[in-house]
């Protein structure tokens, strides 16, 4: 599935014309006061040999996410209307918390939350680290103008490796084969904090063929050495640590998989 702003923001239910303004609303609300002008800044720490994000979402967002997940799962297993009504109310409360702390429309949030079904689990984003003569493939997102490793949300039924191979082809025009997992990351602890929790899997890929070809969602396709990686990256799609880990694995294939 192509990685587009409507899915990145709320999965479904939100009109596309409202995506940018609602993402910015949540971004403003999530940023600490001292960082309101630089909410995309990232701090990283070394912990137990594995690099993890040092920052955490604001507590109100953590509470709202957990309440929404409990409500969704509880509704799925509810045995009667009495239980379903109460879990639905919990879902509405989660939407009200986020709306009260941001500029997001409460009614739209309620609709998005109530549309989620089944046991609540994190969403999965896949990215391909593709190298050619030591340079990393990046694509420029039309949505925000930032650069990212090609990839997007995995579709239901996807084999993870095949999902990233398809995404790379769709977004860049290059055919690749997955070789190894660079890392498994917690995807939205910093930067533009989205409503739903997500994990990110970055795969090292072998370049097989094809040629640079932008897509509906990407405006440019290029390879970059580590020294000239663009300063403007595309939000949570690709962070500096993902790029550093990919280059580290390329330099030494014995490197263990990085994980949060």
LOMI-300368 format. One record per residue: residue number from 1; x, y, z of N, C-alpha, C in turn. Coordinates in steps of 0.1 Angstrom, whole numbers. Each point is the difference from the previous one (the first is absolute). Layout:
N
(atom NUM; (X; Y; Z); (X; Y; Z); (X; Y; Z)) ...
This chain:
260
(atom 1; (8; -12; 0); (-8; 12; 0); (9; 12; 0)) (atom 2; (-4; 10; -8); (8; 12; 0); (-1; 8; 13)) (atom 3; (11; 6; 4); (1; 7; 13); (-5; 14; -3)) (atom 4; (-13; 3; 4); (-5; 13; -2); (-4; 7; 12)) (atom 5; (-2; 13; 0); (-2; 8; 12); (-13; -5; 7)) (atom 6; (-11; -3; -7); (-12; -4; 6); (2; -13; 9)) (atom 7; (8; -9; -5); (2; -12; 8); (10; 3; 11)) (atom 8; (10; 9; -3); (10; 3; 10); (-6; 7; 12)) (atom 9; (-10; 8; -3); (-6; 8; 11); (-10; -8; 9)) (atom 10; (-10; -6; -7); (-10; -6; 8); (-5; -13; -5)) (atom 11; (6; -6; -10); (-4; -13; -5); (-12; 1; -9)) (atom 12; (-11; 6; 4); (-11; 2; -9); (-10; 10; 7)) (atom 13; (-9; 5; -8); (-11; 8; 5); (2; 15; 0)) (atom 14; (12; 5; -3); (3; 14; 1); (1; 5; -14)) (atom 15; (-8; 11; -4); (1; 5; -14); (15; 5; -3)) (atom 16; (4; -3; -12); (14; 3; -3); (3; 15; 1)) (atom 17; (-9; 9; -2); (3; 14; 1); (3; 4; 14)) (atom 18; (-4; -8; 10); (3; 3; 14); (12; -6; 5)) (atom 19; (7; -8; -8); (12; -8; 5); (11; 9; 6)) (atom 20; (4; 9; -9); (12; 9; 4); (-3; 8; 12)) (atom 21; (-12; 6; 1); (-3; 9; 11); (-2; -8; 13)) (atom 22; (-5; -12; -1); (-2; -8; 12); (13; -6; 5)) (atom 23; (9; -4; -9); (13; -4; 4); (8; 11; 7)) (atom 24; (-1; 12; -6); (7; 11; 7); (-6; 3; 13)) (atom 25; (-14; -1; 1); (-6; 2; 13); (5; -9; 11)) (atom 26; (1; -13; -3); (5; -10; 9); (15; 3; 3)) (atom 27; (7; 3; -10); (15; 3; 2); (2; 12; 9)) (atom 28; (-8; 11; -1); (1; 11; 9); (-3; -4; 14)) (atom 29; (-11; -8; 1); (-4; -3; 14); (10; -10; 7)) (atom 30; (6; -8; -8); (9; -10; 6); (14; 6; 4)) (atom 31; (4; 10; -7); (14; 5; 2); (1; 7; 14)) (atom 32; (11; -3; 8); (2; 6; 12); (1; 15; -2)) (atom 33; (-3; 8; 10); (0; 15; -1); (13; 5; -6)) (atom 34; (12; -6; 6); (13; 5; -5); (3; -4; -14)) (atom 35; (-8; -9; -6); (3; -5; -13); (-11; 3; -10)) (atom 36; (-9; 8; 3); (-12; 3; -8); (5; 4; -14)) (atom 37; (11; 7; -1); (5; 4; -13); (8; -10; -7)) (atom 38; (3; -11; 6); (9; -10; -6); (-5; -14; 4)) (atom 39; (-13; -3; -3); (-6; -13; 5); (6; -12; -6)) (atom 40; (8; 2; -11); (5; -12; -7); (14; -4; 5)) (atom 41; (5; 8; 10); (13; -4; 5); (-1; -13; 7)) (atom 42; (11; -8; -1); (0; -14; 5); (12; -1; 9)) (atom 43; (-2; -6; 12); (11; -4; 9); (0; -15; 0)) (atom 44; (13; -5; 0); (1; -15; 0); (10; -3; 11)) (atom 45; (-1; -12; 6); (8; -4; 11); (5; -14; -2)) (atom 46; (11; -4; 6); (5; -14; 0); (-6; -7; 12)) (atom 47; (-7; -11; -2); (-5; -7; 12); (2; -15; -3)) (atom 48; (8; -7; 8); (2; -14; -1); (5; -4; -13)) (atom 49; (8; 9; -7); (6; -4; -13); (-9; 3; -12)) (atom 50; (-13; 3; 3); (-9; 3; -11); (-5; 14; 1)) (atom 51; (0; 7; -12); (-4; 14; 0); (-15; 1; 0)) (atom 52; (-4; 8; 10); (-15; 2; 1); (-3; 15; 1)) (atom 53; (-12; 3; -3); (-4; 14; 2); (0; 5; 14)) (atom 54; (6; 11; 3); (0; 5; 14); (-12; 7; 3)) (atom 55; (-7; 5; -10); (-12; 8; 2); (-13; -9; 1)) (atom 56; (-10; 4; 7); (-12; -7; 1); (-12; 10; -4)) (atom 57; (-11; -6; -4); (-12; 9; -3); (-5; 6; 13)) (atom 58; (-7; 11; -1); (-6; 6; 12); (-10; -10; 6)) (atom 59; (-1; 1; 13); (-8; -10; 8); (-14; -1; -5)) (atom 60; (-6; 12; -4); (-14; 0; -4); (-2; -8; -13)) (atom 61; (10; 0; -9); (-1; -8; -12); (2; -15; 3)) (atom 62; (9; -3; 9); (2; -14; 4); (-13; -5; 6)) (atom 63; (-6; 8; 9); (-13; -5; 6); (-11; -2; -11)) (atom 64; (-1; 10; -9); (-10; -1; -10); (2; -12; -9)) (atom 65; (12; -3; -4); (3; -11; -8); (-4; -13; 7)) (atom 66; (4; -1; 13); (-3; -12; 8); (-15; -2; 2)) (atom 67; (-7; 11; 3); (-15; -1; 1); (-6; -4; -13)) (atom 68; (4; 6; -11); (-6; -4; -13); (3; -15; -3)) (atom 69; (12; -5; 3); (3; -14; -3); (-8; -9; 9)) (atom 70; (-2; 4; 13); (-8; -9; 9); (-14; 0; -4)) (atom 71; (-5; 12; -5); (-14; 1; -4); (-2; -8; -12)) (atom 72; (9; 0; -10); (-2; -7; -12); (0; -15; 2)) (atom 73; (10; -5; 8); (1; -14; 3); (-12; -5; 9)) (atom 74; (-4; 9; 10); (-11; -4; 8); (-13; -1; -8)) (atom 75; (-2; 9; -9); (-12; 0; -9); (0; -13; -8)) (atom 76; (12; -4; -4); (1; -12; -9); (-4; -13; 8)) (atom 77; (3; 0; 13); (-3; -12; 8); (-13; 2; 9)) (atom 78; (-7; 11; -2); (-12; 3; 8); (-11; -11; -2)) (atom 79; (-7; -3; 10); (-10; -11; -1); (-14; 5; 0)) (atom 80; (-2; 13; 2); (-13; 5; 0); (0; 15; -3)) (atom 81; (-12; 6; -2); (0; 14; -4); (4; 9; 12)) (atom 82; (-2; -4; 12); (4; 7; 12); (15; 3; -1)) (atom 83; (8; -11; -3); (14; 1; 0); (5; 8; -13)) (atom 84; (-7; -2; -11); (4; 7; -12); (-2; 15; 1)) (atom 85; (-11; 4; 7); (-2; 14; 2); (11; 7; 9)) (atom 86; (4; -7; 10); (10; 5; 8); (14; 1; -7)) (atom 87; (3; -10; -8); (13; 0; -7); (-1; 11; -11)) (atom 88; (-11; 2; -6); (-2; 11; -9); (2; 14; 6)) (atom 89; (-5; 1; 13); (2; 12; 7); (15; 3; 3)) (atom 90; (7; -11; 3); (14; 2; 2); (7; 5; -12)) (atom 91; (-4; -5; -12); (6; 4; -12); (-3; 15; -2)) (atom 92; (-12; 4; 3); (-3; 14; -1); (8; 9; 9)) (atom 93; (3; -5; 12); (8; 7; 10); (14; 2; -5)) (atom 94; (6; -10; -7); (13; 1; -5); (0; 11; -11)) (atom 95; (-10; 1; -8); (-1; 10; -10); (-1; 14; 6)) (atom 96; (-8; 1; 11); (-1; 13; 7); (13; 4; 6)) (atom 97; (8; -9; 5); (12; 4; 6); (10; 6; -10)) (atom 98; (1; -7; -12); (8; 6; -10); (-5; 13; -6)) (atom 99; (-13; 1; -2); (-6; 12; -5); (3; 12; 10)) (atom 100; (-2; -3; 13); (2; 11; 10); (14; 5; 1)) (atom 101; (10; -9; -4); (14; 4; 1); (6; 4; -13)) (atom 102; (-8; 0; -11); (4; 4; -13); (-11; 8; -7)) (atom 103; (2; 3; -13); (-10; 6; -8); (-8; -9; -8)) (atom 104; (1; -13; 2); (-7; -10; -8); (-15; 0; 3)) (atom 105; (-7; -3; -11); (-15; -1; 1); (-4; -12; 8)) (atom 106; (-7; 2; 11); (-4; -12; 9); (-9; -10; -8)) (atom 107; (-10; 5; -7); (-10; -8; -7); (7; -9; -10)) (atom 108; (10; 5; -7); (7; -8; -10); (9; -11; 7)) (atom 109; (6; 4; 11); (8; -9; 7); (-8; -12; 6)) (atom 110; (-12; 4; 5); (-9; -11; 5); (-4; -10; -11)) (atom 111; (-3; 6; -12); (-3; -9; -11); (11; -9; -4)) (atom 112; (13; 5; 0); (11; -8; -4); (2; -11; 10)) (atom 113; (-1; 4; 13); (2; -10; 11); (-10; -11; -1)) (atom 114; (-13; 4; -2); (-10; -10; 0); (0; -9; -12)) (atom 115; (7; 4; -11); (1; -8; -12); (11; -11; 2)) (atom 116; (8; 1; 10); (10; -10; 2); (-6; -13; 6)) (atom 117; (3; -11; -5); (-6; -13; 5); (11; -10; 3)) (atom 118; (-4; -10; 8); (9; -11; 4); (9; 4; 11)) (atom 119; (9; -9; 3); (10; 2; 11); (10; 11; -4)) (atom 120; (2; 10; 8); (8; 12; -3); (15; -4; 1)) (atom 121; (7; 2; -11); (15; -3; 0); (6; 12; -8)) (atom 122; (14; 2; 2); (7; 10; -7); (-1; -2; -15)) (atom 123; (0; 10; -8); (1; -1; -14); (15; -2; -4)) (atom 124; (2; -6; -12); (14; -3; -4); (4; 8; -13)) (atom 125; (11; 7; 1); (6; 7; -11); (12; -7; -5)) (atom 126; (2; -2; -13); (12; -7; -5); (8; 10; -9)) (atom 127; (13; 0; 1); (9; 8; -7); (11; -8; -7)) (atom 128; (5; 4; -11); (11; -7; -7); (12; 9; -1)) (atom 129; (11; -6; 6); (13; 7; -1); (7; -6; -12)) (atom 130; (1; 7; -11); (5; -5; -13); (13; 8; -3)) (atom 131; (11; -7; -3); (12; 7; -3); (5; -3; -14)) (atom 132; (7; 10; -6); (6; -2; -12); (14; 7; 0)) (atom 133; (10; -8; -1); (14; 6; 2); (2; 8; 12)) (atom 134; (-6; -6; 11); (2; 7; 13); (-9; 11; 3)) (atom 135; (-9; 3; -9); (-10; 11; 2); (-14; -5; 3)) (atom 136; (-7; 7; 9); (-13; -4; 4); (-11; 6; -9)) (atom 137; (-10; -8; -3); (-11; 4; -8); (-10; 7; 9)) (atom 138; (-4; 13; -4); (-10; 7; 7); (-10; 6; -10)) (atom 139; (-12; 2; 4); (-11; 6; -8); (-5; 12; 7)) (atom 140; (-4; 10; -8); (-6; 12; 6); (-15; -1; 1)) (atom 141; (-6; 1; 11); (-15; -1; 2); (-6; 13; -5)) (atom 142; (-11; -2; -8); (-7; 12; -5); (-8; 6; 12)) (atom 143; (-3; -8; 10); (-9; 5; 11); (7; 11; 8)) (atom 144; (13; -1; 2); (7; 10; 9); (13; 5; -6)) (atom 145; (4; -6; -11); (13; 5; -6); (12; -7; 6)) (atom 146; (-2; -8; 10); (12; -6; 7); (4; -13; -7)) (atom 147; (12; -4; 3); (6; -12; -6); (-2; -12; 9)) (atom 148; (-1; -12; -6); (-2; -12; 8); (5; -12; -7)) (atom 149; (3; -11; 7); (2; -13; -7); (-14; -4; -5)) (atom 150; (-1; -6; -12); (-13; -4; -5); (-7; -10; 9)) (atom 151; (-13; 0; 1); (-7; -9; 8); (-14; 5; 4)) (atom 152; (-6; -6; 9); (-14; 4; 4); (-6; -11; 9)) (atom 153; (-13; 2; 3); (-8; -9; 8); (0; -14; -7)) (atom 154; (2; -11; 8); (-2; -13; -6); (-15; -3; -1)) (atom 155; (-4; -7; -11); (-14; -3; -1); (-3; -13; 7)) (atom 156; (-12; -2; 4); (-5; -13; 6); (3; -11; -11)) (atom 157; (6; -11; 5); (3; -11; -10); (14; 1; -6)) (atom 158; (7; 11; 3); (13; 2; -6); (10; -9; 8)) (atom 159; (10; -6; -8); (12; -5; 6); (9; 12; 2)) (atom 160; (6; 2; 12); (8; 13; 2); (10; 3; -11)) (atom 161; (8; -10; -4); (10; 2; -9); (-6; 4; -14)) (atom 162; (-10; -6; -4); (-7; 3; -13); (-6; 14; 1)) (atom 163; (-5; 3; 11); (-7; 14; 2); (11; 11; -3)) (atom 164; (11; -1; 6); (10; 10; -3); (6; 0; -14)) (atom 165; (1; -12; -6); (4; -1; -14); (-10; 7; -9)) (atom 166; (-13; -2; 3); (-10; 7; -8); (0; 15; 2)) (atom 167; (2; 4; 12); (0; 14; 3); (12; 7; -7)) (atom 168; (11; -6; 1); (12; 6; -7); (-2; 2; -15)) (atom 169; (-6; -10; -6); (-3; 0; -14); (-10; 11; -3)) (atom 170; (-11; 1; 8); (-10; 10; -3); (5; 14; 2)) (atom 171; (8; 2; 10); (4; 14; 3); (13; 5; -7)) (atom 172; (8; -10; -5); (13; 5; -6); (2; -5; -14)) (atom 173; (-7; -11; -4); (3; -6; -13); (10; -11; 0)) (atom 174; (7; -3; 12); (10; -10; 0); (-5; -13; 6)) (atom 175; (5; -11; -7); (-3; -13; 5); (10; -5; 10)) (atom 176; (-4; -5; 11); (9; -4; 11); (-3; -14; 6)) (atom 177; (9; -5; 7); (-3; -12; 8); (5; 2; 14)) (atom 178; (-8; -3; 10); (4; 2; 14); (11; -10; 4)) (atom 179; (9; 4; 8); (12; -8; 4); (0; -2; 15)) (atom 180; (-3; 10; 7); (2; 0; 15); (-8; 11; 6)) (atom 181; (-3; -2; 13); (-8; 10; 8); (11; 9; 6)) (atom 182; (-1; 13; -3); (9; 10; 6); (-5; 2; 15)) (atom 183; (-13; 3; 1); (-5; 2; 14); (-15; 0; 1)) (atom 184; (-5; -1; 12); (-14; 0; 3); (-1; 12; 10)) (atom 185; (-8; 10; -3); (-1; 12; 8); (-14; 4; 5)) (atom 186; (0; 6; 11); (-12; 7; 4); (-2; 12; -8)) (atom 187; (-11; 2; -7); (0; 9; -11); (-5; 14; 3)) (atom 188; (-6; 2; 11); (-6; 14; 2); (1; 5; 14)) (atom 189; (12; 0; 6); (3; 5; 13); (4; 15; -1)) (atom 190; (6; 4; -12); (4; 14; -1); (-5; 5; -13)) (atom 191; (3; 13; -3); (-5; 6; -12); (-15; 2; 0)) (atom 192; (-6; -1; -12); (-15; 2; -1); (-7; -12; 6)) (atom 193; (-4; 1; 12); (-7; -11; 7); (-14; -2; -5)) (atom 194; (-2; -12; -5); (-13; -4; -6); (-9; -6; 10)) (atom 195; (-12; -2; -4); (-10; -6; 9); (3; -14; 3)) (atom 196; (3; -8; -10); (2; -14; 2); (14; -4; 2)) (atom 197; (3; -10; 8); (13; -5; 3); (5; -8; -13)) (atom 198; (13; -1; -2); (5; -7; -12); (14; -5; 3)) (atom 199; (4; -11; -7); (13; -5; -1); (6; 2; -14)) (atom 200; (13; 1; -1); (6; 2; -13); (11; -11; -1)) (atom 201; (0; -7; -12); (10; -10; -3); (8; 5; -12)) (atom 202; (13; 1; 1); (8; 5; -11); (8; -12; -5)) (atom 203; (-1; -3; -13); (7; -12; -6); (11; 5; -9)) (atom 204; (12; -7; 1); (10; 2; -10); (-4; -7; -12)) (atom 205; (1; 7; -12); (-4; -6; -13); (11; 0; -10)) (atom 206; (0; -10; -8); (9; -1; -12); (-6; 6; -12)) (atom 207; (7; 9; -7); (-5; 6; -12); (1; -10; -12)) (atom 208; (-11; -3; -6); (-1; -10; -11); (0; 7; -14)) (atom 209; (-7; 11; -1); (-2; 7; -12); (-10; 11; 0)) (atom 210; (-4; 5; -11); (-10; 11; -1); (7; 13; -2)) (atom 211; (-8; 11; 0); (6; 13; -1); (-9; 10; 8)) (atom 212; (6; 11; 3); (-6; 10; 9); (-13; 4; -7)) (atom 213; (-11; -1; 8); (-13; 4; -5); (-9; 5; 11)) (atom 214; (-2; 13; 1); (-9; 5; 11); (-14; -6; -1)) (atom 215; (-8; 1; 11); (-14; -5; 0); (-9; 11; 3)) (atom 216; (-13; -4; 2); (-10; 10; 4); (3; 6; 14)) (atom 217; (8; -7; 8); (3; 5; 13); (15; 5; 2)) (atom 218; (8; -3; -10); (14; 5; 0); (3; 8; -12)) (atom 219; (7; 11; 3); (3; 9; -11); (15; -1; -5)) (atom 220; (9; -6; 8); (14; -2; -5); (5; -13; 6)) (atom 221; (10; -6; -8); (6; -12; 4); (15; 2; -2)) (atom 222; (8; -3; 11); (14; 3; -1); (8; -9; 10)) (atom 223; (13; -2; -3); (9; -7; 9); (9; 10; 7)) (atom 224; (3; -2; 13); (8; 10; 7); (11; -8; 8)) (atom 225; (12; 6; 1); (10; -5; 9); (-3; 4; 14)) (atom 226; (6; -6; 10); (-4; 3; 14); (4; 15; 3)) (atom 227; (10; 5; -7); (4; 14; 4); (-10; 11; -6)) (atom 228; (-8; -4; -10); (-8; 10; -6); (-15; -3; 1)) (atom 229; (-4; -8; 10); (-14; -3; 3); (-8; 13; 1)) (atom 230; (-11; 2; -6); (-8; 13; 1); (-3; 3; 15)) (atom 231; (0; 12; 3); (-3; 4; 14); (-15; -1; 3)) (atom 232; (-8; 2; -11); (-14; -1; 2); (-6; -14; -2)) (atom 233; (-2; -7; 10); (-6; -14; -1); (-15; 1; 2)) (atom 234; (-7; -10; -4); (-15; 0; 0); (-5; -6; 13)) (atom 235; (-1; 9; 10); (-7; -3; 13); (5; -13; 6)) (atom 236; (-10; -9; 3); (3; -13; 7); (3; -11; -11)) (atom 237; (-1; 3; -12); (2; -10; -11); (15; -5; 1)) (atom 238; (9; 9; 1); (14; -3; 1); (7; 10; 9)) (atom 239; (7; -6; 10); (7; 8; 10); (15; -1; -2)) (atom 240; (8; 9; 5); (15; -2; -1); (5; -13; 5)) (atom 241; (-6; -5; 11); (5; -13; 5); (-2; -11; -9)) (atom 242; (-11; 0; -8); (-3; -11; -9); (11; 0; -11)) (atom 243; (3; 12; -5); (10; 1; -10); (14; -4; 5)) (atom 244; (4; 4; 12); (12; -3; 6); (1; -15; 2)) (atom 245; (-10; -7; 4); (0; -14; 2); (1; -8; -13)) (atom 246; (-6; 6; -11); (1; -7; -13); (15; 1; -5)) (atom 247; (6; 12; 1); (14; 1; -4); (9; -9; 8)) (atom 248; (-3; -1; 13); (9; -8; 9); (-1; -15; -4)) (atom 249; (-12; -4; -4); (-1; -14; -4); (6; -3; -13)) (atom 250; (0; 10; -9); (6; -1; -13); (15; -1; 2)) (atom 251; (6; 7; 10); (14; 0; 2); (5; -13; 7)) (atom 252; (-9; -6; 7); (3; -13; 7); (-13; -8; 1)) (atom 253; (-1; -10; -9); (-11; -8; 0); (-2; -10; 12)) (atom 254; (10; 0; 8); (-1; -8; 13); (-7; 8; 11)) (atom 255; (-4; 12; -3); (-7; 8; 10); (-13; -6; 4)) (atom 256; (-3; -1; 13); (-13; -6; 4); (-12; 10; -4)) (atom 257; (-12; -6; -1); (-12; 8; -3); (-2; 10; 12)) (atom 258; (-2; 12; -3); (-3; 10; 10); (-15; -1; 3)) (atom 259; (-4; 2; 13); (-14; 0; 4); (-2; 9; 12)) (atom 260; (-12; 5; 1); (-5; 7; 12); (-6; -9; 9)) 
